Amino acid sequence: MKPHQQAVIDELRQEGYAIGIFYPFELGEASPRDLEDILVKEGNEAIEILNPEKDHE
């Protein structure tokens, strides 16, 4: 990862975003888009669990 890429990630985290990064060597033959779709689905479920008092629509 290049320094400017890491700087963007750090800035987003400081602003409250949750960031998940997988390096190409970690993905292997897995489709990055397919993994993103799964992460979003699972992430939304985790958000509901982590925010039990929040009214989810």
C-alpha positions in Angstrom: 0.0 0.0 0.0 1.3 3.4 -1.0 1.6 6.2 1.7 -1.1 8.3 0.1 -3.5 5.4 0.1 -2.8 4.8 3.8 -3.3 8.5 4.5 -6.8 8.4 2.9 -7.7 5.3 5.0 -6.4 7.0 8.2 -8.5 10.1 7.4 -11.6 8.2 6.8 -11.2 6.3 10.1 -10.7 9.6 11.9 -14.0 10.7 10.5 -15.8 7.7 11.8 -15.8 5.3 8.9 -15.2 1.6 9.4 -12.6 0.4 7.0 -11.7 -3.2 6.0 -8.8 -3.8 3.6 -7.6 -7.1 2.1 -4.4 -7.2 0.2 -4.4 -8.9 -3.2 -2.3 -11.8 -1.9 -4.9 -12.4 0.8 -7.7 -12.6 -1.8 -6.0 -15.1 -3.9 -8.5 -16.2 -6.5 -11.5 -14.7 -4.6 -13.4 -12.0 -6.4 -12.9 -8.6 -4.7 -16.4 -7.6 -5.7 -18.0 -10.8 -4.3 -16.1 -10.3 -1.0 -17.2 -6.7 -0.8 -20.8 -7.9 -1.2 -20.5 -10.4 1.6 -18.7 -7.9 3.9 -21.5 -5.3 3.4 -24.2 -7.9 4.2 -22.4 -9.3 7.2 -21.4 -5.8 8.3 -25.0 -4.6 8.3 -26.0 -7.5 10.5 -23.1 -6.7 12.8 -24.1 -3.0 13.0 -27.6 -4.1 14.2 -26.1 -6.3 16.8 -23.7 -3.6 18.0 -26.4 -1.0 18.1 -29.3 -2.9 19.9 -31.2 0.3 20.9 -31.0 1.9 17.5 -34.2 1.7 15.4 -33.3 -0.1 12.2 -35.4 0.4 9.1 
